[in-house]
């Protein structure tokens, strides 16, 4: 059976399962990504893995899909135990399937509790519904999760400069192949050069963070489509189960994904608040040294996913053009992070816009003068952004400000 034959047979099975579920309830909702199908019935949702084989995953065999369904259940119960119920066995045939019936398995799926699609942050960010308490709740949830997550064993390859290089190169090579023959090739070449220079500059930092236990079994796919608010609770689901190297990562790599996602959707204020609260809880200000590098990688991941989905849909598919545009936006967004200058020279007075409960205000701090806490009125990590009054080089990351004799770290989101 060819690759396409396997997908066609699976597609037929999924449509038949939808018909079976509709006998017992209302119309079943159908969702499809580049690696999965999801059927949403009245009470439960069923997620099935496509029989695909990419450079980052292999679902091509039934045994592999069973294993990764079990891994998905195990791993996601760390953050969302109420959403993930069990692994179901599909028996029968593609024309007449049965969920949990008698006979040899023909497919496996993960059964989940149903939630309204409007609860997803990918929807709510666009409509302006995300509140600051939700951002704070997410920061606390992720900080606690990272704090309790297993630390990568010293003998493992995860989080090493070599592993990071392999992952980054793999992503860019995939993007390069998917945009071959287009004007996006130039941006990809520029990103390749930038990545190489950053890996050299950050090599010791990557090693240090790994040695200090900052590479852990994280979520790995932390963006708005995998976060929701339901019953006034923030839930995080759908972590990476299919590739250990994409899950055992630096904790800053994890939080960089959702911060990038918020910035991509023009909510830099929420990105700054999330990062601020996360750092305030964890104290991991040293991680800001690698934040920009990981933000670029995360934007490239979303670019690759959009391009893969475009190719699956085909040039004539209705949604293909939308995914193509999204991919171009993510590639341009990656380039925008790359082009930011990276050193800070406080050679002139500068203005810091400060986010507080009452809104945003500007504070002038003359060069060489240590501001007191009365100058700001809020904690230094509440700083969202800054621009010097005269030309100087800018930094994405952090700046240290001495307030009333103590040192505070200020989060900078450009």
C-alpha positions in Angstrom: 0.0 0.0 0.0 1.4 3.4 -1.0 1.6 6.4 1.3 -1.3 8.1 -0.4 -3.3 4.8 -0.4 -2.9 4.6 3.4 -4.1 8.1 3.9 -7.0 7.6 1.6 -8.1 4.5 3.5 -7.7 6.3 6.8 -9.8 9.2 5.4 -12.5 6.8 4.5 -12.4 5.2 8.0 -12.7 8.6 9.7 -15.7 9.6 7.6 -17.3 6.3 8.5 -16.6 6.8 12.2 -18.2 10.2 11.9 -21.4 8.6 10.5 -21.4 6.0 13.3 -21.1 8.8 16.0 -23.9 10.8 14.4 -26.3 7.9 14.8 -26.2 8.6 18.6 -26.2 12.4 18.5 -25.9 15.7 16.6 -23.7 16.4 13.6 -20.1 15.6 14.3 -17.5 18.4 13.8 -14.4 17.5 11.8 -11.0 19.0 12.1 -7.8 18.1 10.2 -4.1 19.1 10.6 -1.0 17.9 8.8 -0.6 15.0 11.2 -4.1 14.2 12.7 -7.9 14.1 12.3 -10.2 15.0 15.2 -13.9 14.1 15.4 -15.9 16.1 18.0 -19.2 14.5 19.0 -21.7 15.4 21.6 -19.8 14.3 24.7 -16.4 13.2 23.5 -13.7 14.1 21.0 -11.6 11.5 19.2 -8.2 12.2 17.9 -6.5 10.0 15.2 -3.0 10.1 13.9 -2.5 10.2 10.2 -0.3 7.5 8.6 2.4 10.0 7.7 6.2 10.0 8.0 8.0 13.3 8.2 11.5 14.2 9.2 10.2 14.8 12.7 7.7 12.0 13.3 6.7 8.5 12.0 3.1 7.4 12.3 3.3 5.2 9.3 2.5 1.9 11.0 -0.4 0.8 13.2 1.9 -0.2 16.0 3.5 3.3 16.0 0.1 5.0 16.1 -0.9 2.8 19.1 2.3 3.6 20.9 2.0 7.4 20.3 -1.6 7.4 21.3 -0.6 5.9 24.7 2.2 8.4 25.0 -0.2 11.3 24.2 -2.4 10.2 27.0 0.4 9.8 29.5 2.1 13.0 28.7 -0.9 15.3 28.5 -2.3 14.1 31.8 0.6 16.0 33.4 -1.1 19.3 32.5 -4.7 18.4 31.6 -5.8 15.2 33.4 -9.5 16.1 33.1 -9.4 16.4 29.4 -7.6 13.2 28.4 -9.7 10.1 29.1 -8.3 6.9 27.4 -7.0 5.3 24.2 -9.8 3.7 22.1 -9.5 0.7 19.7 -11.2 0.8 16.4 -12.3 -2.6 14.9 -14.3 -3.7 11.9 -13.5 -2.2 8.5 -13.0 1.2 6.9 -16.7 1.0 5.7 -18.2 -0.4 8.9 -16.0 0.6 11.9 -16.7 0.1 15.6 -15.3 2.0 18.6 -14.1 -0.6 21.1 -15.8 -3.5 19.3 -14.7 -7.1 18.9 -12.0 -8.1 16.5 -8.6 -7.1 15.4 -7.7 -3.4 15.8 -7.6 -1.4 12.5 -6.9 1.9 14.2 -6.3 3.6 17.5 -7.4 7.0 18.8 -7.3 9.2 21.9 -10.6 10.0 23.6 -11.0 13.4 25.2 -13.7 15.5 26.8 -15.4 18.0 24.5 -14.8 21.7 24.9 -16.1 24.6 22.8 -13.8 25.8 20.1 -14.4 29.3 21.2 -12.5 28.5 24.4 -9.2 28.1 22.5 -6.8 31.0 22.9 -6.2 31.0 19.2 -9.7 32.2 18.8 -9.9 34.4 21.9 -6.6 36.3 21.2 -8.0 37.5 17.9 -11.3 38.7 19.5 -9.5 40.5 22.4 -11.0 38.2 25.0 -7.9 37.2 26.9 -7.7 38.8 30.3 -4.6 39.6 32.4 -5.7 37.1 35.1 -5.7 34.4 32.5 -2.2 35.4 31.4 -1.1 35.3 35.1 -2.8 31.9 35.5 -1.0 30.5 32.5 2.4 31.8 33.7 1.8 30.2 37.1 0.7 26.9 35.5 3.7 26.7 33.2 6.2 27.8 35.9 4.9 25.1 38.2 4.9 22.5 35.4 8.5 23.4 34.5 9.5 23.3 38.1 8.3 19.7 38.6 9.2 18.4 35.1 11.9 15.7 34.8 15.4 17.0 34.2 17.3 15.7 31.2 19.8 13.0 32.3 23.4 14.2 31.9 24.2 11.3 29.5 21.2 12.2 27.2 21.7 14.2 23.9 18.9 16.5 24.6 19.6 20.2 24.9 23.2 19.9 23.7 24.5 22.4 21.1 24.8 19.5 18.6 21.1 18.5 19.2 20.0 22.1 18.9 21.9 22.5 15.7 20.4 19.3 14.2 16.8 20.4 15.1 17.4 24.0 13.7 19.0 22.7 10.5 16.3 20.2 10.0 13.6 22.9 10.3 15.3 25.2 7.9 16.1 22.5 5.4 12.4 21.5 5.4 11.3 25.2 4.9 14.0 25.6 2.2 12.7 22.6 0.3 9.1 23.8 0.6 9.8 27.4 -0.6 12.3 26.3 -3.4 11.9 28.4 -6.5 10.2 31.3 -4.7 11.4 34.7 -3.5 11.4 33.3 0.1 14.7 31.5 -0.6 16.7 34.6 0.2 15.2 34.9 3.6 15.9 31.3 4.3 19.6 31.7 3.4 19.8 34.8 5.6 18.3 32.8 8.5 20.7 29.9 8.0 23.7 32.3 8.3 22.1 34.0 11.4 21.5 30.6 13.1 25.1 29.6 12.6 26.4 32.8 14.1 24.0 32.5 17.1 24.9 28.9 17.8 28.5 29.9 18.0 27.8 32.9 20.2 25.5 30.9 22.5 27.3 27.6 22.7 28.6 28.1 26.2 25.2 29.4 27.4 23.4 26.3 26.0 25.9 24.0 27.8 25.6 26.0 31.0 21.8 25.9 31.0 21.8 22.2 30.4 24.3 21.6 33.2 22.1 23.6 35.6 19.0 21.5 34.9 17.2 23.8 32.6 16.6 21.2 29.9 13.5 19.3 31.0 10.6 17.2 29.7 8.5 20.1 28.6 5.3 20.6 26.6 7.0 21.3 23.3 4.1 22.9 21.4 3.0 25.7 23.6 0.9 28.1 21.5 -2.6 29.5 21.4 -4.2 26.5 19.6 -3.2 24.3 22.5 -4.3 26.5 25.3 -7.9 27.2 26.4 -10.0 28.7 29.2 -12.9 26.6 30.4 -15.0 27.0 33.6 -12.7 29.9 34.5 -9.6 27.6 34.4 -6.7 27.9 32.0 -5.9 24.4 30.5 -2.8 23.4 28.4 -3.1 20.3 26.2 -1.7 18.6 23.1 2.0 18.4 24.0 4.6 16.8 21.8 4.4 13.1 22.2 5.9 12.0 18.8 9.5 13.2 19.2 11.5 13.2 22.4 14.0 15.7 21.1 11.2 18.3 20.6 9.9 17.7 24.1 13.1 17.5 26.1 14.1 21.1 25.7 15.2 24.2 27.6 12.3 25.6 29.6 12.9 29.0 28.0 12.3 27.3 24.6 8.9 26.2 25.9 7.8 29.7 27.1 9.3 31.3 24.0 6.7 29.6 21.9 3.6 31.1 23.5 5.3 34.5 23.8 6.2 34.4 20.1 2.6 33.4 19.3 1.2 36.3 21.2 3.6 38.8 19.5 2.8 37.3 16.1 -0.9 38.1 16.8 0.0 41.7 17.7 -0.4 41.2 21.5 3.0 42.2 22.6 1.5 43.5 25.9 0.2 40.0 26.8 3.6 38.5 25.7 5.4 40.8 28.0 3.1 40.2 30.9 3.3 36.5 30.5 7.1 36.5 30.4 7.3 39.0 33.3 5.1 36.8 35.5 6.9 33.6 34.5 10.3 35.1 35.3 9.0 36.6 38.5 7.9 33.1 39.6 10.9 31.1 38.3 13.7 33.7 38.7 15.1 32.4 35.4 16.4 35.8 34.1 19.5 34.1 32.7 17.2 32.4 30.2 16.6 35.7 28.5 20.0 35.2 26.8 18.5 32.4 24.6 15.0 33.8 24.3 15.4 35.4 20.9 17.1 32.4 19.4 14.2 30.1 20.5 11.6 32.7 19.4 13.0 32.5 15.9 13.0 28.7 16.0 9.4 28.6 17.1 8.3 31.0 14.3 10.1 28.7 11.8 8.3 25.7 13.2 4.9 27.4 12.6 6.1 28.3 9.1 7.0 24.7 8.3 3.7 23.4 9.7 1.7 25.9 7.5 3.8 24.9 4.4 3.3 21.2 5.0 -0.5 21.7 5.3 -0.5 23.8 2.1 1.2 20.9 0.3 -1.2 18.4 1.7 -4.2 20.4 0.6 -2.9 21.0 -2.9 -2.8 24.2 -5.0 -6.5 24.0 -5.8 -7.8 23.5 -2.2 -9.8 26.4 -0.7 -7.6 26.7 2.4 -4.2 26.3 0.8 -3.8 30.0 0.0 -4.6 30.9 3.6 -1.9 28.5 4.9 0.5 29.8 2.3 0.0 33.4 3.5 0.4 32.3 7.1 3.7 30.6 6.3 5.0 33.7 4.6 4.0 35.8 7.7 5.8 33.4 10.0 8.9 33.5 7.8 8.9 37.3 7.8 8.4 37.3 11.6 11.4 35.1 12.0 13.4 37.5 10.0 12.2 40.4 12.1 13.6 38.8 15.2 16.8 38.0 13.5 17.3 41.7 12.4 17.1 43.1 15.9 20.4 44.5 17.2 21.7 42.7 20.2 23.9 45.0 22.4 22.9 47.8 24.8 24.7 51.0 25.3 23.2 53.4 27.8 25.0 56.5 26.4 22.0 58.8 26.5 18.9 59.4 28.5 16.1 57.0 27.6 12.3 56.5 28.1 10.8 53.4 29.5 7.1 52.7 28.9 5.9 50.9 32.0 2.9 48.6 32.2 1.0 48.8 35.4 -2.5 48.0 36.6 -3.7 51.4 35.5 -2.2 51.3 32.1 1.1 52.3 30.4 3.2 55.4 31.3 6.6 56.7 30.2 9.4 57.3 32.6 12.6 59.2 31.8 15.7 57.8 33.4 18.9 60.0 32.7 22.0 58.1 32.0 24.2 57.3 35.0 21.4 58.1 37.5 20.1 55.2 39.6 16.4 55.5 39.7 14.6 55.0 43.0 11.5 52.9 43.3 9.5 56.2 43.5 10.5 56.9 39.9 8.7 53.9 38.6 5.9 53.1 41.0 5.9 49.5 39.8 8.2 46.5 39.7 11.0 46.7 37.2 9.9 43.5 35.4 6.7 45.2 34.5 8.6 47.1 31.8 7.1 46.3 28.4 9.3 48.1 25.9 11.8 50.9 25.6 13.2 53.3 23.1 16.2 55.6 23.6 15.7 59.3 23.1 18.7 59.4 20.9 20.3 56.7 18.7 21.8 53.7 20.4 21.8 50.0 19.8 18.8 48.1 21.2 18.5 44.8 23.0 15.8 42.2 23.2 16.2 40.4 26.5 16.8 42.2 29.8 18.3 45.2 31.3 19.4 45.5 34.9 18.2 48.6 36.8 19.2 49.5 40.3 16.2 50.6 42.3 16.7 52.0 45.8 19.9 50.0 46.3 18.5 46.7 45.0 18.8 45.1 41.5 15.8 44.3 39.5 15.6 42.7 36.0 13.5 44.3 33.4 11.9 42.3 30.7 12.3 43.9 27.2 9.9 43.1 24.4 10.6 45.0 21.2 
